[in-house]
């Protein structure tokens, strides 16, 4: 039964003069489970404490006390080895606004990468054309000589 319905029932019984006896907690499992989120600092502190556990059963006691599973430790150790926990400490959400200069730098970097791709594609096309000309026995255009300036 939902909380709203319980409150309505209690309010209606109080209005009618019947004594409102607090209802026992609902034993049903909620339909929507709440997902737990752990901060990077919490993960690191639990891992450090787990690394200090030397006696048998100490890690199990730690997991029971914190309400965790052994798979959490396994996943968090893997993340720590690969440096993912440092990345998790960054705040989520909207990115900070870029200044006009930063926007210009981003645009120029994008243009440079696009032009680099186009240049590589053009070089590949020219190389294929040269190979085709040699296979067909056609003369190829000689590269212009880059000697001194002619004045």
C-alpha positions as CSV (number, residue, x, y, z in Angstrom):
1,X,0.0,0.0,0.0
2,X,1.4,3.4,-0.9
3,X,2.2,6.0,1.8
4,X,-0.4,8.4,0.4
5,X,-3.2,5.8,0.9
6,X,-2.1,5.1,4.4
7,X,-2.1,8.8,5.3
8,X,-5.6,9.2,3.7
9,X,-6.9,6.2,5.7
10,X,-5.5,7.5,8.9
11,X,-6.9,11.0,8.3
12,X,-10.3,9.6,7.4
13,X,-10.4,7.4,10.5
14,X,-9.3,10.3,12.7
15,X,-12.1,12.5,11.2
16,X,-14.7,9.8,11.9
17,X,-13.7,9.5,15.5
18,X,-12.1,6.1,15.3
19,X,-8.7,6.0,17.1
20,X,-5.8,6.0,14.6
21,X,-3.6,3.1,15.4
22,X,-0.3,3.3,13.7
23,X,-0.1,0.6,11.0
24,X,2.7,-1.9,11.0
25,X,5.4,-1.3,8.4
26,X,4.6,-2.7,5.0
27,X,6.6,-5.9,4.6
28,X,6.4,-5.7,0.8
29,X,9.5,-5.0,-1.2
30,X,9.4,-1.7,-3.0
31,X,8.8,-2.0,-6.8
32,X,11.7,0.3,-7.6
33,X,15.0,-0.4,-6.0
34,X,17.3,2.5,-5.2
35,X,20.6,2.3,-6.8
36,X,23.6,3.0,-4.6
37,X,26.4,5.4,-5.7
38,X,29.8,5.4,-4.1
39,X,32.2,8.3,-4.4
40,X,35.8,7.7,-5.5
41,X,37.1,8.8,-2.1
42,X,34.9,6.2,-0.4
43,X,36.0,3.5,-2.8
44,X,39.6,4.3,-2.1
45,X,39.2,4.3,1.6
46,X,37.5,0.9,1.6
47,X,40.2,-0.5,-0.7
48,X,42.9,0.8,1.7
49,X,41.2,-0.7,4.7
50,X,40.7,-4.0,2.8
51,X,44.5,-4.0,1.9
52,X,45.3,-3.7,5.6
53,X,43.2,-6.8,6.5
54,X,45.6,-9.6,7.2
55,X,43.7,-12.1,9.3
56,X,41.2,-14.5,7.8
57,X,37.7,-13.2,8.0
58,X,38.6,-9.6,8.4
59,X,37.6,-8.7,4.8
60,X,34.3,-10.5,5.3
61,X,33.7,-8.5,8.5
62,X,34.6,-5.3,6.6
63,X,32.2,-6.1,3.8
64,X,29.3,-6.9,6.2
65,X,30.0,-3.7,8.2
66,X,29.9,-1.6,5.0
67,X,27.1,-3.5,3.3
68,X,29.2,-4.4,0.3
69,X,29.8,-7.4,-1.8
70,X,33.2,-9.0,-2.7
71,X,32.5,-8.1,-6.4
72,X,32.6,-4.4,-5.4
73,X,36.2,-4.9,-4.1
74,X,37.2,-6.7,-7.3
75,X,35.7,-4.1,-9.6
76,X,37.2,-1.2,-7.5
77,X,40.7,-2.8,-7.5
78,X,40.5,-3.2,-11.2
79,X,39.5,0.5,-11.6
80,X,42.3,1.6,-9.2
81,X,44.9,-0.3,-11.3
82,X,43.7,1.3,-14.5
83,X,43.4,4.8,-13.0
84,X,39.7,5.0,-13.4
85,X,39.0,6.1,-9.9
86,X,40.9,9.3,-10.5
87,X,38.6,10.0,-13.4
88,X,35.5,9.3,-11.3
89,X,36.4,12.1,-8.9
90,X,35.5,14.7,-11.5
91,X,32.1,16.2,-11.1
92,X,29.3,15.1,-13.5
93,X,26.9,17.4,-15.2
94,X,27.2,20.3,-17.5
95,X,30.7,21.2,-18.8
96,X,32.0,24.6,-17.9
97,X,31.4,27.4,-20.4
98,X,34.2,27.9,-22.8
99,X,35.7,31.3,-23.3
100,X,35.8,32.8,-26.8
101,X,39.5,32.0,-27.1
102,X,38.9,28.4,-26.1
103,X,36.1,28.0,-28.6
104,X,38.4,29.4,-31.3
105,X,41.2,27.0,-30.3
106,X,38.8,24.1,-30.5
107,X,37.6,25.2,-33.9
108,X,41.1,25.5,-35.2
109,X,42.2,22.1,-33.8
110,X,39.2,20.6,-35.6
111,X,40.1,22.2,-38.8
112,X,43.7,21.1,-38.5
113,X,42.6,17.5,-38.0
114,X,40.2,17.6,-40.9
115,X,42.8,19.1,-43.2
116,X,45.4,16.5,-42.1
117,X,42.9,13.7,-43.0
118,X,42.2,15.3,-46.4
119,X,46.0,15.6,-47.1
120,X,46.6,12.0,-46.2
121,X,43.7,10.9,-48.5
122,X,45.1,13.0,-51.4
123,X,48.5,11.5,-50.9
124,X,47.0,8.0,-51.0
125,X,45.1,8.9,-54.2
126,X,48.3,10.3,-55.9
127,X,50.2,7.2,-54.9
128,X,47.6,4.9,-56.4
129,X,47.5,6.9,-59.6
130,X,51.3,6.7,-60.0
131,X,51.1,2.9,-59.5
132,X,48.3,2.6,-62.1
133,X,50.3,4.7,-64.6
134,X,53.4,2.4,-64.2
135,X,51.2,-0.7,-64.6
136,X,49.6,0.7,-67.8
137,X,52.9,2.1,-69.1
138,X,51.7,5.6,-69.2
139,X,54.1,8.5,-68.6
140,X,53.8,10.1,-65.2
141,X,54.1,13.8,-64.7
142,X,57.6,14.7,-63.4
143,X,57.7,16.5,-60.1
144,X,58.6,20.2,-60.4
145,X,62.2,20.8,-59.5
146,X,62.5,22.8,-56.3
147,X,65.8,24.4,-57.2
148,X,66.7,28.1,-56.6
149,X,64.4,30.9,-57.7
150,X,64.6,31.9,-61.3
151,X,65.0,35.6,-61.6
